[in-house]
Amino acid sequence: MLSVSNLSVQFGKRILFDEVNTKFVQGNCYGIIGANGAGKSTFLKILSGEQDPTSGHVHLEPGKRMSVLSQNHFAFDDIPVLEPTMKVKVF
Protein backbone atom coordinates (compact mmCIF):
# COMPACT_ATOMS: atom_id res chain seq x y z
CA MET A 1 0.00 0.00 0.00
CA LEU A 2 2.74 2.47 1.03
CA SER A 3 6.38 1.67 0.44
CA VAL A 4 9.63 3.43 1.27
CA SER A 5 12.68 2.74 -0.89
CA ASN A 6 16.28 3.68 -0.05
CA LEU A 7 15.13 6.67 2.01
CA SER A 8 17.90 8.81 3.47
CA VAL A 9 17.81 12.11 5.33
CA GLN A 10 20.85 14.17 6.19
CA PHE A 11 21.17 17.61 7.79
CA GLY A 12 24.66 18.87 7.03
CA LYS A 13 27.01 16.12 8.18
CA ARG A 14 24.40 14.59 10.50
CA ILE A 15 22.74 11.51 9.01
CA LEU A 16 19.29 11.09 10.53
CA PHE A 17 18.55 7.82 8.74
CA ASP A 18 20.13 6.07 5.80
CA GLU A 19 18.81 3.66 3.14
CA VAL A 20 15.48 2.90 4.90
CA ASN A 21 13.32 0.33 3.12
CA THR A 22 9.91 -0.71 4.45
CA LYS A 23 6.32 -1.41 3.43
CA PHE A 24 3.13 -0.50 5.23
CA VAL A 25 0.43 -2.99 4.25
CA GLN A 26 -3.33 -2.94 4.62
CA GLY A 27 -4.72 -4.49 7.78
CA ASN A 28 -1.72 -3.76 9.99
CA CYS A 29 -1.35 -1.02 12.59
CA TYR A 30 2.05 0.68 12.88
CA GLY A 31 3.76 2.82 15.49
CA ILE A 32 6.89 4.90 15.10
CA ILE A 33 8.94 5.01 18.31
CA GLY A 34 12.33 6.41 19.23
CA ALA A 35 14.21 8.93 21.34
CA ASN A 36 13.80 12.68 20.96
CA GLY A 37 15.64 13.80 17.84
CA ALA A 38 15.71 10.32 16.31
CA GLY A 39 13.71 11.43 13.24
CA LYS A 40 10.16 10.21 13.94
CA SER A 41 8.45 13.46 12.95
CA THR A 42 10.78 13.93 9.99
CA PHE A 43 9.98 10.41 8.76
CA LEU A 44 6.23 11.06 9.02
CA LYS A 45 6.59 14.41 7.22
CA ILE A 46 8.38 12.62 4.40
CA LEU A 47 5.67 9.94 4.22
CA SER A 48 3.01 12.65 3.92
CA GLY A 49 4.94 14.62 1.30
CA GLU A 50 5.36 17.65 3.56
CA GLN A 51 9.16 17.27 3.46
CA ASP A 52 11.51 15.86 0.82
CA PRO A 53 14.12 13.25 1.69
CA THR A 54 17.80 13.70 0.86
CA SER A 55 17.47 10.62 -1.35
CA GLY A 56 15.10 7.72 -1.96
CA HIS A 57 11.36 7.85 -2.46
CA VAL A 58 7.93 7.05 -1.04
CA HIS A 59 5.37 5.27 -3.21
CA LEU A 60 1.64 5.23 -2.49
CA GLU A 61 -0.19 2.46 -4.33
CA PRO A 62 -2.35 3.80 -7.20
CA GLY A 63 -5.95 4.30 -6.17
CA LYS A 64 -5.05 4.60 -2.48
CA ARG A 65 -5.02 7.76 -0.40
CA MET A 66 -3.38 8.90 2.80
CA SER A 67 -4.80 11.26 5.40
CA VAL A 68 -2.79 13.31 7.87
CA LEU A 69 -3.83 15.07 11.06
CA SER A 70 -1.02 17.55 11.70
CA GLN A 71 0.65 17.86 15.08
CA ASN A 72 -0.34 21.27 16.39
CA HIS A 73 -1.17 21.21 20.08
CA PHE A 74 -3.09 24.49 20.05
CA ALA A 75 -4.85 24.58 16.66
CA PHE A 76 -8.00 22.84 17.86
CA ASP A 77 -8.33 23.98 21.49
CA ASP A 78 -11.68 25.71 20.94
CA ILE A 79 -13.53 23.00 18.98
CA PRO A 80 -14.80 19.48 19.76
CA VAL A 81 -12.26 16.69 19.14
CA LEU A 82 -14.31 15.08 16.35
CA GLU A 83 -14.23 18.16 14.08
CA PRO A 84 -10.49 18.25 13.29
CA THR A 85 -10.38 14.50 12.73
CA MET A 86 -13.09 14.86 10.09
CA LYS A 87 -11.07 17.57 8.29
CA VAL A 88 -7.73 15.84 7.84
CA LYS A 89 -5.56 16.44 4.77
CA VAL A 90 -6.08 13.75 2.18
CA PHE A 91 -3.28 13.02 -0.28
C-alpha positions in Angstrom: 0.0 0.0 0.0 2.7 2.5 1.0 6.4 1.7 0.4 9.6 3.4 1.3 12.7 2.7 -0.9 16.3 3.7 0.0 15.1 6.7 2.0 17.9 8.8 3.5 17.8 12.1 5.3 20.8 14.2 6.2 21.2 17.6 7.8 24.7 18.9 7.0 27.0 16.1 8.2 24.4 14.6 10.5 22.7 11.5 9.0 19.3 11.1 10.5 18.5 7.8 8.7 20.1 6.1 5.8 18.8 3.7 3.1 15.5 2.9 4.9 13.3 0.3 3.1 9.9 -0.7 4.4 6.3 -1.4 3.4 3.1 -0.5 5.2 0.4 -3.0 4.2 -3.3 -2.9 4.6 -4.7 -4.5 7.8 -1.7 -3.8 10.0 -1.3 -1.0 12.6 2.0 0.7 12.9 3.8 2.8 15.5 6.9 4.9 15.1 8.9 5.0 18.3 12.3 6.4 19.2 14.2 8.9 21.3 13.8 12.7 21.0 15.6 13.8 17.8 15.7 10.3 16.3 13.7 11.4 13.2 10.2 10.2 13.9 8.4 13.5 12.9 10.8 13.9 10.0 10.0 10.4 8.8 6.2 11.1 9.0 6.6 14.4 7.2 8.4 12.6 4.4 5.7 9.9 4.2 3.0 12.6 3.9 4.9 14.6 1.3 5.4 17.6 3.6 9.2 17.3 3.5 11.5 15.9 0.8 14.1 13.2 1.7 17.8 13.7 0.9 17.5 10.6 -1.3 15.1 7.7 -2.0 11.4 7.9 -2.5 7.9 7.0 -1.0 5.4 5.3 -3.2 1.6 5.2 -2.5 -0.2 2.5 -4.3 -2.3 3.8 -7.2 -6.0 4.3 -6.2 -5.0 4.6 -2.5 -5.0 7.8 -0.4 -3.4 8.9 2.8 -4.8 11.3 5.4 -2.8 13.3 7.9 -3.8 15.1 11.1 -1.0 17.6 11.7 0.6 17.9 15.1 -0.3 21.3 16.4 -1.2 21.2 20.1 -3.1 24.5 20.1 -4.8 24.6 16.7 -8.0 22.8 17.9 -8.3 24.0 21.5 -11.7 25.7 20.9 -13.5 23.0 19.0 -14.8 19.5 19.8 -12.3 16.7 19.1 -14.3 15.1 16.4 -14.2 18.2 14.1 -10.5 18.2 13.3 -10.4 14.5 12.7 -13.1 14.9 10.1 -11.1 17.6 8.3 -7.7 15.8 7.8 -5.6 16.4 4.8 -6.1 13.8 2.2 -3.3 13.0 -0.3 
